[in-house]
Amino acid sequence: MKTTHKLMLLALLLAISSVALATNVPNGAVITERIWNDCPLGTVTSTNNYSALVSIHEQKVMCGAGWGSRHNWRFADGGVAQNFANGDGFSYSCDLTISGTGEAEATLAIAPWWSQAVGGAFNFRTNDGEIACFGGRLPFYSFTASQGLHYVKGETVHAEVVYMPNSLNAGSPATIEYKVTIGGTPYTSGALAFDMGNPAEPYGTWGMLDNAQVGGDFLQFLQQGDLNGYVQVDWANITFQDLGTVANEDMTWGTVKTLYR
């Protein structure tokens, strides 16, 4: 290989490696209350001590015929909910606890661009104990159906998602792995592949898509449990790790190498 070609290859490798850790690591969280407000007389109290604890507490009061009330939090950069790109690799984990006299579900959320407030749930539900992953762009997986796991209200579980963009194409789509530790025993879904999505949309393909938001959701079922009861959801010991970014969906390491053989 000629010296000039070696220098050009080195420049390309450096350019790609310079964005290999390009995901903005969140420096906070933002909480949004009453996304669904079916219990307007209820009292909602939230705590934002990111990353040690994000907590949302709702006391029901005369909720009438409403079905549910919903709140969420999202990772933030400079106090603004952060949008993640299709090619942003990351892992996110926390210790999740749902407690109280009502019934609810709470999530680790990866919400897509078209539904950033509600969608894409690694979901824990108290009324029947189901633990399942669904919605948005997420590949479906049920820990209850596949591994017989159930969530019990008041229990603290360690939950984690690992999103790897890979090459964002049919041969190497993005994957997501759901992990949960219950009673000291770890369980995993294994790496699950995303489908293509809609190539006519300007948000990418073969992954979670651009402008996704990540965090947690809380939905209290107003007509289940104590009608004037409460639910509190705690996301404690929150971690976020940058796992690297796809430099260019059309330029892979293999492609670079073939240019200089």
C-alpha positions as CSV (number, residue, x, y, z in Angstrom):
1,M,0.0,0.0,0.0
2,K,1.4,3.4,-1.0
3,T,2.1,5.9,1.8
4,T,-0.6,8.3,0.5
5,H,-3.2,5.5,0.6
6,K,-2.1,4.6,4.1
7,L,-2.5,8.2,5.2
8,M,-5.9,8.4,3.6
9,L,-7.0,5.1,5.3
10,L,-5.7,6.4,8.6
11,A,-7.7,9.6,8.2
12,L,-10.9,7.6,7.4
13,L,-10.4,5.4,10.4
14,L,-9.8,8.4,12.7
15,A,-12.9,10.1,11.3
16,I,-15.0,7.0,12.0
17,S,-13.5,6.4,15.4
18,S,-14.0,10.0,16.4
19,V,-17.8,9.5,16.4
20,A,-17.7,6.0,18.0
21,L,-18.5,7.6,21.3
22,A,-20.7,10.4,20.0
23,T,-23.9,9.8,22.0
24,N,-24.7,12.7,24.4
25,V,-24.7,11.2,27.9
26,P,-27.7,12.6,29.7
27,N,-27.0,15.0,32.6
28,G,-30.4,15.0,34.1
29,A,-34.1,14.0,33.8
30,V,-37.3,15.9,33.2
31,I,-40.7,14.7,34.6
32,T,-44.0,15.3,32.9
33,E,-47.1,14.9,35.0
34,R,-50.7,14.2,33.9
35,I,-50.1,13.2,30.3
36,W,-53.5,11.4,30.8
37,N,-55.4,13.3,33.5
38,D,-58.4,11.1,34.2
39,C,-58.2,11.9,37.9
40,P,-57.9,15.7,38.0
41,L,-58.7,15.9,41.7
42,G,-55.9,13.5,42.6
43,T,-52.6,14.7,44.0
44,V,-49.3,14.0,42.1
45,T,-46.0,14.5,43.8
46,S,-42.7,13.9,42.0
47,T,-39.1,13.8,43.0
48,N,-36.2,14.3,40.7
49,N,-32.9,13.5,42.3
50,Y,-31.4,12.1,39.1
51,S,-29.5,9.8,38.9
52,A,-30.0,8.5,42.5
53,L,-33.8,8.6,42.2
54,V,-36.7,9.6,40.1
55,S,-40.0,9.1,41.9
56,I,-43.7,9.8,41.0
57,H,-46.5,9.4,43.6
58,E,-50.2,9.7,42.8
59,Q,-52.9,9.8,45.4
60,K,-56.4,9.2,43.9
61,V,-59.3,11.4,45.0
62,M,-62.8,11.0,43.6
63,C,-61.6,9.7,40.2
64,G,-65.1,8.9,38.9
65,A,-65.3,6.9,35.7
66,G,-61.8,7.6,34.5
67,W,-59.7,4.7,33.3
68,G,-56.1,5.8,34.0
69,S,-53.7,8.6,34.7
70,R,-50.2,8.7,33.2
71,H,-47.0,10.4,33.9
72,N,-43.4,10.0,32.7
73,W,-39.8,11.1,32.9
74,R,-37.2,11.3,30.2
75,F,-33.4,11.6,30.1
76,A,-32.5,15.2,29.6
77,D,-29.5,17.3,28.4
78,G,-29.5,20.7,29.9
79,G,-33.0,20.4,31.3
80,V,-34.5,19.5,27.9
81,A,-35.8,16.0,27.1
82,Q,-33.1,14.4,24.9
83,N,-33.7,13.0,21.5
84,F,-31.7,9.9,20.5
85,A,-30.6,8.9,17.0
86,N,-31.2,5.6,15.3
87,G,-27.5,4.9,15.4
88,D,-26.9,5.8,19.1
89,G,-25.9,2.7,21.1
90,F,-26.5,2.7,24.8
91,S,-27.5,0.8,27.9
92,Y,-29.8,2.0,30.6
93,S,-30.7,0.4,33.9
94,C,-32.4,1.1,37.2
95,D,-33.8,-0.4,40.4
96,L,-37.6,-0.3,39.8
97,T,-40.2,-0.4,42.6
98,I,-44.0,-0.1,42.3
99,S,-45.7,0.3,45.7
100,G,-49.1,1.5,47.2
101,T,-52.7,0.5,47.6
102,G,-53.7,1.0,43.9
103,E,-52.8,-1.0,40.8
104,A,-50.5,0.3,38.1
105,E,-47.8,-0.4,35.5
106,A,-44.4,1.2,35.2
107,T,-41.8,1.0,32.5
108,L,-38.3,1.5,31.2
109,A,-39.3,3.4,28.0
110,I,-37.8,3.8,24.6
111,A,-40.5,5.9,22.9
112,P,-40.5,6.5,19.1
113,W,-40.5,9.8,17.3
114,W,-44.2,9.7,16.7
115,S,-45.2,9.0,20.3
116,Q,-42.4,10.3,22.6
117,A,-44.7,10.7,25.6
118,V,-46.3,7.2,25.5
119,G,-44.8,4.2,23.7
120,G,-42.1,1.6,23.7
121,A,-42.4,-0.1,27.1
122,F,-40.3,-2.6,29.1
123,N,-43.4,-3.0,31.3
124,F,-44.1,-4.2,34.8
125,R,-47.7,-4.5,35.8
126,T,-49.1,-5.1,39.4
127,N,-52.6,-6.3,38.8
128,D,-51.6,-9.6,37.1
129,G,-47.8,-9.4,37.4
130,E,-47.1,-9.5,33.7
131,I,-43.6,-8.5,32.6
132,A,-43.5,-7.8,28.9
133,C,-41.8,-5.6,26.3
134,F,-43.8,-4.0,23.5
135,G,-45.0,-0.9,21.7
136,G,-43.3,1.7,19.6
137,R,-40.5,0.2,17.6
138,L,-39.6,-2.4,20.2
139,P,-39.4,-6.1,19.4
140,F,-42.0,-8.0,21.5
141,Y,-40.9,-10.2,24.3
142,S,-42.7,-11.5,27.4
143,F,-40.8,-12.7,30.4
144,T,-44.1,-13.9,31.8
145,A,-44.9,-16.1,28.8
146,S,-41.3,-17.2,28.0
147,Q,-39.8,-17.6,31.5
148,G,-42.8,-17.6,33.9
149,L,-41.8,-14.4,35.7
150,H,-44.3,-12.2,37.5
151,Y,-43.9,-8.8,39.2
152,V,-45.2,-8.6,42.8
153,K,-46.1,-5.1,44.0
154,G,-43.6,-3.7,46.5
155,E,-40.8,-5.8,45.1
156,T,-37.6,-4.0,43.8
157,V,-36.3,-5.4,40.6
158,H,-33.2,-4.4,38.6
159,A,-34.1,-3.8,34.9
160,E,-31.9,-2.9,32.0
161,V,-32.1,-2.4,28.2
162,V,-29.2,-2.6,25.9
163,Y,-29.6,-1.0,22.4
164,M,-26.9,-1.8,19.8
165,P,-27.4,-0.2,16.4
166,N,-24.9,-2.5,14.6
167,S,-24.9,-1.6,10.9
168,L,-28.6,-0.6,10.6
169,N,-29.3,-2.8,7.6
170,A,-31.0,-6.0,6.7
171,G,-27.8,-8.0,7.2
172,S,-27.0,-6.4,10.5
173,P,-30.1,-4.7,12.1
174,A,-30.1,-3.0,15.4
175,T,-30.8,-5.2,18.4
176,I,-32.2,-4.7,21.9
177,E,-31.7,-6.9,24.9
178,Y,-34.1,-6.8,27.9
179,K,-32.7,-7.8,31.2
180,V,-34.3,-8.2,34.6
181,T,-33.0,-9.4,38.0
182,I,-35.6,-10.7,40.4
183,G,-34.8,-12.2,43.8
184,G,-31.1,-12.1,42.9
185,T,-31.6,-14.2,39.7
186,P,-30.8,-12.5,36.4
187,Y,-32.9,-13.2,33.3
188,T,-32.5,-12.0,29.7
189,S,-34.4,-11.9,26.5
190,G,-31.2,-12.3,24.5
191,A,-30.5,-9.8,21.6
192,L,-33.7,-9.3,19.6
193,A,-33.5,-7.8,16.1
194,F,-35.5,-4.8,14.9
195,D,-37.4,-5.0,11.6
196,M,-36.9,-2.5,8.8
197,G,-39.6,0.0,9.5
198,N,-40.9,2.4,6.9
199,P,-38.1,3.5,4.4
200,A,-40.3,6.3,3.1
201,E,-40.0,8.1,6.5
202,P,-36.9,10.3,7.2
203,Y,-36.1,8.7,10.5
204,G,-33.9,5.8,9.4
205,T,-34.6,2.0,9.3
206,W,-33.7,-1.2,11.0
207,G,-33.6,0.3,14.5
208,M,-35.5,2.4,17.1
209,L,-35.4,5.4,14.5
210,D,-34.3,9.0,15.1
211,N,-35.8,11.3,17.7
212,A,-36.5,8.5,20.1
213,Q,-36.8,9.4,23.8
214,V,-35.7,7.2,26.7
215,G,-36.8,7.1,30.4
216,G,-39.7,5.7,32.3
217,D,-43.6,5.7,32.3
218,F,-46.1,5.4,35.1
219,L,-49.8,4.5,34.5
220,Q,-52.2,4.1,37.5
221,F,-55.4,2.1,36.9
222,L,-58.0,4.3,38.5
223,Q,-60.7,1.7,38.9
224,Q,-58.5,-1.0,40.4
225,G,-57.2,-1.4,43.9
226,D,-58.3,1.1,46.6
227,L,-60.5,3.7,44.8
228,N,-58.9,6.5,47.0
229,G,-55.6,4.8,47.3
230,Y,-52.2,5.7,45.9
231,V,-49.3,4.3,43.9
232,Q,-45.7,5.3,43.9
233,V,-43.1,4.3,41.4
234,D,-39.4,4.7,42.1
235,W,-36.6,4.5,39.5
236,A,-33.5,4.3,41.7
237,N,-29.8,4.0,40.9
238,I,-30.3,5.0,37.3
239,T,-27.3,4.3,35.0
240,F,-26.7,5.3,31.4
241,Q,-23.8,4.1,29.3
242,D,-22.8,5.2,25.8
243,L,-22.1,2.1,23.7
244,G,-21.0,4.0,20.6
245,T,-22.6,5.4,17.5
246,V,-22.9,4.1,13.9
247,A,-20.6,6.5,12.1
248,N,-22.3,6.2,8.7
249,E,-25.0,3.7,7.8
250,D,-23.5,3.3,4.3
251,M,-19.8,3.2,5.3
252,T,-18.8,0.2,7.4
253,W,-15.3,-1.0,8.5
254,G,-15.5,-3.6,5.8
255,T,-16.3,-1.0,3.2
256,V,-13.3,1.1,4.2
257,K,-11.0,-1.9,4.1
258,T,-12.1,-2.8,0.6
259,L,-11.2,0.7,-0.7
260,Y,-7.5,0.1,0.1
261,R,-6.8,-3.5,-0.8
